[in-house]
Amino acid sequence: MDGQGRIYLKRLALSTFRNYGALSIDLDGRHVCLFGANGAGKTNLIEAISQLSPGRGLRSAGLPDMARVEGGAAGNSWALGATLFDGDMDRLIRIDASIEGGGRGKRSMQVDGSTATANSMSELVRIIWLTPAMDRVFAGGATERRKFLDRQTLAHFPIHARHSTAYEKAMRERNLLLERDFADPVWLDGLEERLAEHGAHIAFHRAQTVSRLQKAVDIRPDGAFPKADLSLEGAAEEAFNAGQTLSEVQDMLKAALKDGRRRDARAGRTLTGPHRSDLVVIHRPTGVPASLCSTGQQKALLIGLILSNARALESEEHLRNPLVLLDEAVAHLDPDRRAALFDELSALKGQAWLTGTERSLFDGFNDRAQFFEVAAGKVDPV
């Protein structure tokens, strides 16, 4: 399976992570199928892999929350090590991540023994995932769709996380300031400058990601996973799609924030900006909004979008091919759709990790995958 452009993990080791005391798995480059009873620790394994990317990981959990609980007491440290095969450079890369100490904890990362950051890690590997918690992306509110879009965006633009964090911080400070009887306009100007700067970058990254994703959707052949028509609702994102520059959108946001001060003070929150935007998804075969589709159609759309994003990342020359993490994604697919999913994953240059309760769910992979049974903190090859 070694070859140009291929990206995969050859080894994964965990220490005091979730329900694992100590674990080491050797891999051969094929896709990885994890099966076992609910609660056995399958999702914990792929959550560990997600810690190699920027952001809060697959479950959005706090770093200390991932430490193993022993004797009824929660630990305050964990570590993981991974050996990554980089087909572009034909070399193996050693990656280590860990936290130590209580409180909120801080993730430390190393690449081949040298200190690294989660953002710099994205230069080595991109990671995308689909979990059962994301099944309500279309049926839920705009917040769920923004989270989904921002996760896809982060794989294309790792700096998106930094802009999002800075934007949220500036918005909280502005909201607190507006609660006062008298808010210093100079202070507000400064906060709104920061909001506009980071908000413009957030909107730009989202618009670029949706454009790339739509192109990838369009060139995928028709098949088991329906195509979607995507668009963004939000003044800043729409401005980028209309051809405005970053500075023009930044100026637009800054003016809108200043004009909306009294309204926002009455509302108790900021009502203008990319934190209010929404991703619109249409089920192309029927022309029906995804929110009105059946549960099965929504799941098929989600899988199609994840596969399309993997293709979009592969098509960008300056980006790494992604690892794809699919948690319980095959559980409710019929045999034909499972076979189609396995075929599409096998056409990718990145490794896929899948979880399920039964070995038989992955029979369609045949010899294209390695199979591991997970039970009570142990992982055994089958």
Secondary structure, DSSP 8 states (H G I E B T S, - for coil): ---TT-EEEEEEEEEEETTEEEEEEE--SSEEEEE-STTSSHHHHHHHHHTTSSSSTTTT--GGGGB-EETTEE-S-EEEEEEEEETTTTEEEEEEEEE-SSTT--EEEEETTEEE-HHHHTTT-EEEEE-GGGGGTTTS-HHHHHHHHHHHHHHH-TTHHHHHHHHHHHHHHHHHHHTSSS--HHHHHHHHHHHHHHHHHHHHHHHHHHHHHHHHHHHS-SSSS--EEEEEESHHHHHHHTT--HHHHHHHHHHHHHHTHHHHHHHTS--SSGGG-EEEEEETTTTEEGGGS-HHHHHHHHHHHHHHHHHHHHH-TTS--EEEEESSTTTT--HHHHHHHHHHHHTSSB-EEEEES-GGGGGGGGGGEEEEEEETTEEEE-
